[in-house]
Amino acid sequence: MTRAINTENVEEYRSFRLIAEERRKKKQKTFIQHAIVLMVCILLLILGFVLFLPSAEAGAESMVSYEKRIVSVQVVQNDTLWNIAERFYCKEKESIPEFVRSIKKTNHLEGDTIYPDTYLVIQYYVKKPL
């Protein structure tokens, strides 16, 4: 007994399969697009935090005011430029090596040697209360 295949049903089935396949592909494409948009948003958010945090610290730093002071210091036995710099430098403004260079420049010193009973002019900064 041979059964005849209705070509109309076959075409309808193929059409249904094509429509279902197109819907599946469209959903997959939409999912991928949404995933990409989500990833880009997350990256932008992370980038925003990375860029904002240093500027927030800089903004807080810009609210601090410094006052420049000048003092004459008498060099005593065993004093060095380094330990004099440690007493007066402002860590927010400069490092100790930079401050030592500043002392040398201000006092026209070519080397690191200083002598007892001489005087050094020290220009330093202190935080000014707001």
DSSP file with accessible surface (Angstrom, degrees, kcal/mol):
  #  RESIDUE AA STRUCTURE BP1 BP2  ACC     N-H-->O    O-->H-N    N-H-->O    O-->H-N    TCO  KAPPA ALPHA  PHI   PSI    X-CA   Y-CA   Z-CA
    1    1 A M              0   0  234      0, 0.0     2,-0.4     0, 0.0     0, 0.0   0.000 360.0 360.0 360.0 117.0    0.0    0.0    0.0
    2    2 A T        -     0   0  139      0, 0.0     2,-0.5     0, 0.0     0, 0.0  -0.822 360.0-145.5-101.2 136.1    1.6    3.2   -1.2
    3    3 A R        -     0   0  228     -2,-0.4     2,-0.3     0, 0.0     0, 0.0  -0.851  13.8-130.1-105.7 134.3    0.7    6.4    0.3
    4    4 A A        -     0   0   95     -2,-0.5     2,-0.5     1,-0.0     0, 0.0  -0.594  18.3-132.2 -84.3 136.4    0.6    9.5   -1.8
    5    5 A I        -     0   0  135     -2,-0.3     2,-0.8     1,-0.0     3,-0.1  -0.779  14.9-132.2 -91.2 128.6    2.4   12.6   -0.4
    6    6 A N     >  -     0   0   81     -2,-0.5     4,-1.6     1,-0.2     3,-0.3  -0.700  12.3-158.8 -81.9 113.2    0.4   15.7   -0.6
    7    7 A T  H  > S+     0   0  107     -2,-0.8     4,-2.3     1,-0.2     5,-0.2   0.805  89.8  62.5 -66.0 -26.1    2.8   18.3   -2.1
    8    8 A E  H  > S+     0   0  138      1,-0.2     4,-2.1     2,-0.2    -1,-0.2   0.928 104.1  47.0 -64.7 -42.4    0.7   21.1   -0.6
    9    9 A N  H  > S+     0   0   91     -3,-0.3     4,-2.4     2,-0.2    -1,-0.2   0.874 110.5  53.1 -67.3 -36.7    1.5   19.9    2.9
   10   10 A V  H  X S+     0   0   48     -4,-1.6     4,-2.6     2,-0.2    -2,-0.2   0.933 110.4  46.6 -64.7 -45.7    5.2   19.5    2.1
   11   11 A E  H  X S+     0   0  112     -4,-2.3     4,-2.5     2,-0.2    -2,-0.2   0.903 112.3  50.6 -63.1 -40.4    5.4   23.1    0.9
   12   12 A E  H  X S+     0   0  129     -4,-2.1     4,-2.5    -5,-0.2    -1,-0.2   0.915 111.0  49.2 -64.7 -40.4    3.5   24.3    3.9
   13   13 A Y  H  X S+     0   0  137     -4,-2.4     4,-2.5     2,-0.2    -2,-0.2   0.924 111.7  48.5 -65.0 -43.7    5.9   22.4    6.2
   14   14 A R  H  X S+     0   0  144     -4,-2.6     4,-2.4     2,-0.2    -2,-0.2   0.911 111.6  49.9 -62.5 -42.1    8.9   23.9    4.4
   15   15 A S  H  X S+     0   0   62     -4,-2.5     4,-2.4     2,-0.2    -2,-0.2   0.920 111.0  49.2 -62.7 -43.8    7.5   27.4    4.6
   16   16 A F  H  X S+     0   0  133     -4,-2.5     4,-2.5     1,-0.2    -2,-0.2   0.917 111.1  49.9 -61.8 -42.9    6.8   26.9    8.4
   17   17 A R  H  X S+     0   0  139     -4,-2.5     4,-2.5     2,-0.2    -2,-0.2   0.898 110.4  50.0 -63.2 -41.9   10.4   25.6    8.9
   18   18 A L  H  X S+     0   0  111     -4,-2.4     4,-2.5     2,-0.2    -2,-0.2   0.921 111.6  48.0 -64.2 -43.0   11.8   28.6    7.0
   19   19 A I  H  X S+     0   0   72     -4,-2.4     4,-2.4     2,-0.2    -2,-0.2   0.932 112.9  48.3 -63.9 -43.7    9.8   31.1    9.1
   20   20 A A  H  X S+     0   0   44     -4,-2.5     4,-2.3     1,-0.2    -2,-0.2   0.903 111.8  49.8 -63.4 -41.2   10.8   29.3   12.3
   21   21 A E  H  X S+     0   0   68     -4,-2.5     4,-2.5     2,-0.2    -1,-0.2   0.909 110.3  50.1 -64.9 -42.3   14.5   29.4   11.2
   22   22 A E  H  X S+     0   0  128     -4,-2.5     4,-2.5     1,-0.2    -2,-0.2   0.913 110.9  49.5 -62.7 -41.6   14.3   33.1   10.4
   23   23 A R  H  X S+     0   0  167     -4,-2.4     4,-2.6     2,-0.2    -1,-0.2   0.906 110.7  50.1 -62.9 -43.0   12.7   33.8   13.8
   24   24 A R  H  X S+     0   0  125     -4,-2.3     4,-2.4     2,-0.2    -2,-0.2   0.934 112.4  46.8 -62.2 -44.8   15.5   31.8   15.6
   25   25 A K  H  X S+     0   0  122     -4,-2.5     4,-2.6     1,-0.2    -2,-0.2   0.898 111.8  51.2 -64.4 -39.5   18.2   33.7   13.7
   26   26 A K  H  X S+     0   0  151     -4,-2.5     4,-2.6     2,-0.2    -2,-0.2   0.920 111.0  47.7 -65.3 -42.2   16.5   37.1   14.4
   27   27 A K  H  X S+     0   0  162     -4,-2.6     4,-2.6     2,-0.2    -2,-0.2   0.915 112.7  49.4 -63.4 -41.7   16.4   36.2   18.1
   28   28 A Q  H  X S+     0   0  102     -4,-2.4     4,-2.4     2,-0.2    -2,-0.2   0.924 111.7  48.2 -64.1 -43.5   20.0   35.1   18.1
   29   29 A K  H  X S+     0   0  137     -4,-2.6     4,-2.4     2,-0.2    -2,-0.2   0.923 112.3  49.1 -63.5 -42.8   21.1   38.3   16.3
   30   30 A T  H  X S+     0   0   50     -4,-2.6     4,-2.6     2,-0.2    -2,-0.2   0.916 110.2  51.5 -63.0 -42.4   19.1   40.5   18.8
   31   31 A F  H  X S+     0   0  147     -4,-2.6     4,-2.5     1,-0.2    -2,-0.2   0.928 110.6  48.0 -61.1 -44.8   20.6   38.6   21.7
   32   32 A I  H  X S+     0   0   85     -4,-2.4     4,-2.5     2,-0.2    -1,-0.2   0.918 111.3  50.7 -63.4 -42.7   24.1   39.2   20.4
   33   33 A Q  H  X S+     0   0   97     -4,-2.4     4,-2.5     1,-0.2    -2,-0.2   0.929 111.5  47.7 -61.7 -43.7   23.4   42.9   19.8
   34   34 A H  H  X S+     0   0  124     -4,-2.6     4,-2.5     1,-0.2    -1,-0.2   0.896 110.9  51.6 -64.9 -39.2   22.0   43.3   23.3
   35   35 A A  H  X S+     0   0   37     -4,-2.5     4,-2.5     2,-0.2    -1,-0.2   0.911 110.6  48.5 -63.6 -41.3   25.1   41.5   24.7
   36   36 A I  H  X S+     0   0   96     -4,-2.5     4,-2.6     2,-0.2    -2,-0.2   0.931 111.7  48.8 -65.4 -44.5   27.4   43.9   22.8
   37   37 A V  H  X S+     0   0   87     -4,-2.5     4,-2.5     1,-0.2    -2,-0.2   0.923 111.7  50.0 -61.6 -42.1   25.5   47.0   24.0
   38   38 A L  H  X S+     0   0  107     -4,-2.5     4,-2.4     1,-0.2    -2,-0.2   0.929 110.9  48.7 -62.6 -43.4   25.7   45.7   27.6
   39   39 A M  H  X S+     0   0  125     -4,-2.5     4,-2.6     2,-0.2    -1,-0.2   0.912 111.0  50.2 -64.2 -41.3   29.4   45.0   27.3
   40   40 A V  H  X S+     0   0   73     -4,-2.6     4,-2.6     2,-0.2    -1,-0.2   0.925 110.5  50.4 -63.6 -41.6   30.1   48.5   25.9
   41   41 A C  H  X S+     0   0   73     -4,-2.5     4,-2.4     2,-0.2    -2,-0.2   0.920 110.9  48.5 -62.0 -43.5   28.0   50.1   28.7
   42   42 A I  H  X S+     0   0   84     -4,-2.4     4,-2.6     2,-0.2    -2,-0.2   0.928 112.0  49.0 -63.2 -43.6   30.0   48.2   31.3
   43   43 A L  H  X S+     0   0  115     -4,-2.6     4,-2.7     1,-0.2    -2,-0.2   0.905 111.6  49.0 -63.1 -41.5   33.3   49.2   29.7
   44   44 A L  H  X S+     0   0  108     -4,-2.6     4,-2.6     2,-0.2    -1,-0.2   0.895 110.6  51.3 -65.2 -37.5   32.2   52.9   29.6
   45   45 A L  H  X S+     0   0  109     -4,-2.4     4,-2.1     2,-0.2    -2,-0.2   0.942 112.2  45.6 -64.1 -45.8   31.2   52.7   33.2
   46   46 A I  H  X S+     0   0   94     -4,-2.6     4,-2.5     1,-0.2    -2,-0.2   0.931 113.2  50.3 -62.5 -44.7   34.6   51.2   34.2
   47   47 A L  H  X S+     0   0   92     -4,-2.7     4,-2.6     1,-0.2     5,-0.2   0.905 108.1  53.7 -61.2 -40.1   36.4   53.8   32.1
   48   48 A G  H  X S+     0   0   37     -4,-2.6     4,-2.4     1,-0.2    -1,-0.2   0.918 109.8  47.0 -60.9 -43.5   34.3   56.6   33.7
   49   49 A F  H  X S+     0   0  119     -4,-2.1     4,-2.3     2,-0.2    -2,-0.2   0.916 111.9  50.6 -64.5 -42.1   35.3   55.4   37.2
   50   50 A V  H  < S+     0   0   89     -4,-2.5    -2,-0.2     1,-0.2    -1,-0.2   0.912 117.2  39.8 -64.0 -40.3   39.0   55.2   36.2
   51   51 A L  H  X S+     0   0  116     -4,-2.6     4,-0.9    -5,-0.2    -1,-0.2   0.825 116.2  50.7 -78.1 -30.9   39.0   58.7   34.7
   52   52 A F  H  X S+     0   0  126     -4,-2.4     4,-2.3    -5,-0.2     5,-0.2   0.895  99.3  62.6 -77.1 -38.4   36.8   60.2   37.5
   53   53 A L  H  X S+     0   0   99     -4,-2.3     4,-2.1     1,-0.2     5,-0.2   0.923 104.5  45.4 -59.7 -47.7   38.8   59.0   40.5
   54   54 A P  H  > S+     0   0   74      0, 0.0     4,-2.4     0, 0.0    -1,-0.2   0.910 113.8  50.5 -62.8 -35.8   42.0   60.9   39.7
   55   55 A S  H  X S+     0   0   64     -4,-0.9     4,-2.4     2,-0.2    -2,-0.2   0.851 107.7  53.6 -70.8 -30.4   40.1   64.1   38.9
   56   56 A A  H  X S+     0   0   42     -4,-2.3     4,-2.1     2,-0.2    -1,-0.2   0.921 110.9  46.1 -67.4 -40.7   38.2   63.8   42.2
   57   57 A E  H  X S+     0   0  142     -4,-2.1     4,-2.3     2,-0.2    -2,-0.2   0.913 113.1  49.5 -65.9 -41.0   41.5   63.6   44.1
   58   58 A A  H  X S+     0   0   60     -4,-2.4     4,-2.3     2,-0.2    -2,-0.2   0.881 108.8  53.6 -65.3 -37.0   42.9   66.5   42.0
   59   59 A G  H  X S+     0   0   31     -4,-2.4     4,-0.7     2,-0.2    -1,-0.2   0.909 110.2  46.2 -64.3 -40.0   39.8   68.5   42.8
   60   60 A A  H >< S+     0   0   60     -4,-2.1     3,-0.6     1,-0.2     4,-0.4   0.895 112.4  51.5 -67.8 -37.8   40.2   67.9   46.5
   61   61 A E  H >< S+     0   0   84     -4,-2.3     3,-1.3     1,-0.2    -2,-0.2   0.864 103.8  57.4 -66.5 -36.3   43.9   68.8   46.2
   62   62 A S  H 3< S+     0   0   94     -4,-2.3    -1,-0.2     1,-0.3    -2,-0.2   0.717  97.9  62.4 -70.2 -17.2   43.1   72.0   44.4
   63   63 A M  T << S+     0   0  131     -4,-0.7     2,-0.4    -3,-0.6    -1,-0.3   0.623  87.6  89.2 -80.2 -13.4   41.0   73.1   47.4
   64   64 A V    <   -     0   0   47     -3,-1.3     2,-0.3    -4,-0.4    63,-0.0  -0.706  66.9-155.0 -86.6 134.8   44.1   73.0   49.5
   65   65 A S  E     -A  128   0A  44     63,-0.7    63,-3.8    -2,-0.4     2,-0.4  -0.845   2.9-152.6-110.9 146.5   46.0   76.3   49.7
   66   66 A Y  E     -A  127   0A  41     -2,-0.3     2,-0.5    61,-0.3    61,-0.2  -0.930   2.9-149.0-120.5 144.8   49.7   76.6   50.5
   67   67 A E  E     -A  126   0A  74     59,-3.1    59,-2.1    -2,-0.4     2,-0.4  -0.940  15.7-135.8-112.6 130.9   51.6   79.4   52.0
   68   68 A K  E     -A  125   0A 109     -2,-0.5     2,-0.3    57,-0.2    57,-0.2  -0.715  26.0-176.1 -87.6 131.6   55.3   80.1   51.1
   69   69 A R  E     -A  124   0A 105     55,-3.4    55,-2.7    -2,-0.4     2,-0.4  -0.928  14.0-153.4-126.8 153.9   57.6   80.8   54.0
   70   70 A I  E     +A  123   0A 110     -2,-0.3     2,-0.3    53,-0.2    53,-0.2  -0.991  18.1 171.5-128.4 133.7   61.2   81.7   54.1
   71   71 A V  E     -A  122   0A  48     51,-2.4    51,-3.2    -2,-0.4     2,-0.5  -0.975  29.3-131.4-140.5 150.5   63.5   81.0   57.0
   72   72 A S  E     -A  121   0A  75     -2,-0.3     2,-0.5    49,-0.2    49,-0.2  -0.920  26.5-163.9-102.6 127.5   67.2   81.3   57.7
   73   73 A V  E     -A  120   0A  14     47,-3.0    47,-2.7    -2,-0.5     2,-0.5  -0.944  13.7-138.1-117.6 129.9   68.7   78.2   59.3
   74   74 A Q  E     -A  119   0A  81     -2,-0.5     2,-0.3    45,-0.2    45,-0.2  -0.735  24.0-127.7 -85.6 128.6   72.1   78.0   61.0
   75   75 A V        -     0   0    1     43,-3.5    42,-3.1    -2,-0.5    43,-0.3  -0.606  28.7-166.6 -76.7 130.4   73.9   74.8   60.1
   76   76 A V    >   -     0   0   78     -2,-0.3     3,-2.0    40,-0.2    42,-0.0  -0.690  38.3 -63.6-111.4 170.6   75.1   72.9   63.1
   77   77 A Q  T 3  S+     0   0  135      1,-0.3    -1,-0.1    -2,-0.2     3,-0.1  -0.220 121.9  13.6 -53.9 137.5   77.6   70.0   63.5
   78   78 A N  T 3  S+     0   0  137      1,-0.3    -1,-0.3    -3,-0.1     2,-0.2   0.524  90.2 141.6  71.3   7.7   76.5   66.8   61.6
   79   79 A D    <   -     0   0   26     -3,-2.0     2,-0.3     4,-0.1    -1,-0.3  -0.556  29.2-170.8 -72.6 145.5   73.7   68.7   59.6
   80   80 A T     >  -     0   0   67     -2,-0.2     4,-2.1    -3,-0.1     5,-0.2  -0.911  36.9-113.2-128.7 161.8   73.3   67.6   56.0
   81   81 A L  H  > S+     0   0    7     31,-0.5     4,-2.6    -2,-0.3     5,-0.2   0.887 117.1  55.9 -58.9 -36.8   71.2   69.1   53.3
   82   82 A W  H  > S+     0   0  120      2,-0.2     4,-2.3     1,-0.2    -1,-0.2   0.941 108.3  43.3 -64.8 -48.4   69.0   66.0   53.4
   83   83 A N  H  > S+     0   0   48      2,-0.2     4,-1.1     1,-0.2    -1,-0.2   0.846 114.2  51.5 -73.0 -26.8   68.1   66.2   57.1
   84   84 A I  H  X S+     0   0    0     -4,-2.1     4,-1.1     2,-0.2     3,-0.5   0.932 110.5  49.5 -68.0 -42.0   67.5   69.9   56.8
   85   85 A A  H >X S+     0   0    0     -4,-2.6     4,-2.7     1,-0.2     3,-0.5   0.891 105.0  57.7 -62.6 -39.0   65.2   69.2   53.9
   86   86 A E  H 3< S+     0   0  101     -4,-2.3    -1,-0.2     1,-0.2    -2,-0.2   0.836 104.3  53.4 -61.4 -31.1   63.4   66.5   55.8
   87   87 A R  H 3< S+     0   0  134     -4,-1.1    -1,-0.2    -3,-0.5    -2,-0.2   0.816 123.2  23.2 -72.3 -29.9   62.5   69.2   58.5
   88   88 A F  H << S+     0   0   43     -4,-1.1    37,-0.4    -3,-0.5    -2,-0.2   0.624  88.8 111.3-115.9 -16.4   61.0   71.7   56.1
   89   89 A Y     <  -     0   0   73     -4,-2.7     2,-0.6    -5,-0.2     7,-0.1  -0.245  57.1-137.2 -70.6 153.3   59.7   70.0   52.9
   90   90 A C    >>  -     0   0   12      1,-0.1     4,-2.1     5,-0.1     3,-1.6  -0.934   8.1-154.5-108.2 110.7   56.0   69.7   52.1
   91   91 A K  T 34 S+     0   0  151     -2,-0.6    -1,-0.1     1,-0.3    -2,-0.0   0.758  92.4  57.6 -62.8 -24.1   55.4   66.2   50.8
   92   92 A E  T 34 S+     0   0   74      1,-0.1    -1,-0.3    -3,-0.1     3,-0.1   0.743 113.2  39.6 -74.5 -23.2   52.3   67.3   48.8
   93   93 A K  T <4 S-     0   0   97     -3,-1.6     2,-0.3     1,-0.3    -2,-0.2   0.821 127.0 -18.3 -95.0 -37.6   54.4   69.9   46.9
   94   94 A E     <  -     0   0   41     -4,-2.1    -1,-0.3     4,-0.0     2,-0.1  -0.985  63.4 -98.7-162.6 167.4   57.6   68.1   46.2
   95   95 A S     >  -     0   0   51     -2,-0.3     4,-2.4    -3,-0.1     5,-0.2  -0.444  41.1-105.6 -89.1 168.2   59.9   65.2   47.1
   96   96 A I  H  > S+     0   0   22      1,-0.2     4,-2.8     2,-0.2     5,-0.2   0.931 120.2  52.1 -62.3 -46.1   62.9   65.5   49.4
   97   97 A P  H  > S+     0   0   53      0, 0.0     4,-2.1     0, 0.0    -1,-0.2   0.914 111.4  47.9 -58.4 -38.5   65.4   65.2   46.5
   98   98 A E  H  > S+     0   0   89      1,-0.2     4,-2.0     2,-0.2    -2,-0.2   0.911 111.9  49.8 -65.5 -39.4   63.6   68.0   44.7
   99   99 A F  H  X S+     0   0    1     -4,-2.4     4,-2.5     2,-0.2    -1,-0.2   0.892 107.9  52.9 -67.8 -38.2   63.6   70.1   47.8
  100  100 A V  H  X S+     0   0   16     -4,-2.8     4,-2.6     2,-0.2    -1,-0.2   0.934 109.0  50.0 -61.2 -43.9   67.4   69.5   48.3
  101  101 A R  H  X S+     0   0  150     -4,-2.1     4,-2.5    -5,-0.2    -1,-0.2   0.901 109.8  51.7 -60.7 -39.2   67.9   70.8   44.7
  102  102 A S  H  X S+     0   0   36     -4,-2.0     4,-2.7     2,-0.2    -2,-0.2   0.914 109.5  48.7 -64.1 -42.5   65.8   73.8   45.6
  103  103 A I  H  X S+     0   0    2     -4,-2.5     4,-2.2     2,-0.2    -2,-0.2   0.930 112.2  49.2 -62.2 -44.9   67.9   74.6   48.7
  104  104 A K  H  <>S+     0   0   45     -4,-2.6     5,-2.8     1,-0.2     4,-0.3   0.916 112.9  46.9 -62.0 -42.0   71.1   74.2   46.7
  105  105 A K  H ><5S+     0   0  173     -4,-2.5     3,-1.1     3,-0.2    -2,-0.2   0.935 112.2  49.6 -65.9 -45.4   69.8   76.5   44.0
  106  106 A T  H 3<5S+     0   0   39     -4,-2.7    -1,-0.2     1,-0.3    -2,-0.2   0.877 118.4  39.2 -61.2 -38.0   68.6   79.1   46.4
  107  107 A N  T 3<5S-     0   0   31     -4,-2.2    -1,-0.3    -5,-0.2    -2,-0.2   0.291 109.5-120.0 -98.8   9.1   71.9   79.2   48.3
  108  108 A H  T < 5 +     0   0  167     -3,-1.1     2,-0.5    -4,-0.3    -3,-0.2   0.878  53.9 163.0  54.8  44.0   74.1   78.9   45.2
  109  109 A L      < -     0   0   49     -5,-2.8    -1,-0.2    -6,-0.2    -2,-0.1  -0.801  27.0-171.4 -94.1 133.6   75.6   75.6   46.4
  110  110 A E  S    S+     0   0  197     -2,-0.5     2,-0.2     3,-0.1    -1,-0.1   0.761  71.5  27.4 -92.7 -28.8   77.4   73.5   43.8
  111  111 A G  S    S-     0   0   37      2,-0.2    -2,-0.0    -7,-0.1     0, 0.0  -0.525  86.1-102.8-120.1-169.7   78.0   70.5   45.9
  112  112 A D  S    S+     0   0  107     -2,-0.2   -31,-0.5     2,-0.0     2,-0.4   0.440  80.6 112.5 -96.2   0.2   76.3   68.8   48.9
  113  113 A T        +     0   0   90    -33,-0.1     2,-0.3   -32,-0.1    -2,-0.2  -0.583  39.0 174.9 -82.0 128.6   78.9   70.0   51.5
  114  114 A I        -     0   0   24     -2,-0.4    -2,-0.0   -35,-0.2   -35,-0.0  -0.949  18.9-138.0-128.0 155.0   77.7   72.5   54.1
  115  115 A Y    >   -     0   0  154     -2,-0.3     3,-1.2     1,-0.1   -40,-0.3  -0.874  22.9-102.0-118.9 143.4   79.7   73.8   57.0
  116  116 A P  T 3  S+     0   0   51      0, 0.0   -40,-0.2     0, 0.0     3,-0.1  -0.207 103.7  26.7 -57.9 151.9   78.7   74.4   60.7
  117  117 A D  T 3  S+     0   0  121    -42,-3.1     2,-0.2     1,-0.3   -41,-0.1   0.594  96.1 113.8  67.5  13.7   78.0   78.0   61.7
  118  118 A T    <   -     0   0   56     -3,-1.2   -43,-3.5   -43,-0.3     2,-0.4  -0.693  62.3-125.6-102.1 168.0   76.9   79.0   58.2
  119  119 A Y  E     -A   74   0A 136     -2,-0.2     2,-0.4   -45,-0.2   -45,-0.2  -0.912  15.9-161.7-117.9 143.4   73.4   80.0   57.3
  120  120 A L  E     -A   73   0A   6    -47,-2.7   -47,-3.0    -2,-0.4     2,-0.6  -0.957  17.4-134.3-120.3 138.7   71.0   78.6   54.6
  121  121 A V  E     -A   72   0A  57     -2,-0.4     2,-0.5   -49,-0.2   -49,-0.2  -0.834  25.0-164.5 -89.6 124.9   68.0   80.3   53.3
  122  122 A I  E     -A   71   0A   0    -51,-3.2   -51,-2.4    -2,-0.6     2,-0.6  -0.957  10.0-165.8-116.7 122.1   65.1   77.8   53.1
  123  123 A Q  E     +A   70   0A  60     -2,-0.5     2,-0.3   -53,-0.2   -53,-0.2  -0.946  27.0 160.2-103.9 119.3   62.0   78.5   51.1
  124  124 A Y  E     -A   69   0A  37    -55,-2.7   -55,-3.4    -2,-0.6     2,-0.4  -0.854  32.0-124.6-137.4 169.8   59.3   76.0   52.1
  125  125 A Y  E     -A   68   0A  69    -37,-0.4     2,-0.3    -2,-0.3   -57,-0.2  -0.905  16.2-171.7-119.3 145.1   55.5   75.6   52.0
  126  126 A V  E     -A   67   0A  37    -59,-2.1   -59,-3.1    -2,-0.4     2,-0.2  -0.964  37.5 -98.9-128.6 150.2   52.9   74.9   54.7
  127  127 A K  E     -A   66   0A 112     -2,-0.3   -61,-0.3   -61,-0.2   -63,-0.0  -0.500  37.0-138.9 -67.9 132.0   49.3   74.1   54.2
  128  128 A K  E     -A   65   0A 101    -63,-3.8   -63,-0.7    -2,-0.2     2,-0.1  -0.823  19.4-117.7 -94.2 128.1   47.2   77.2   54.7
  129  129 A P              0   0  118      0, 0.0    -1,-0.0     0, 0.0   -65,-0.0  -0.376 360.0 360.0 -65.9 139.3   44.0   76.7   56.6
  130  130 A L              0   0  163     -2,-0.1   -66,-0.0   -65,-0.0   -67,-0.0  -0.511 360.0 360.0 -87.2 360.0   40.9   77.4   54.6
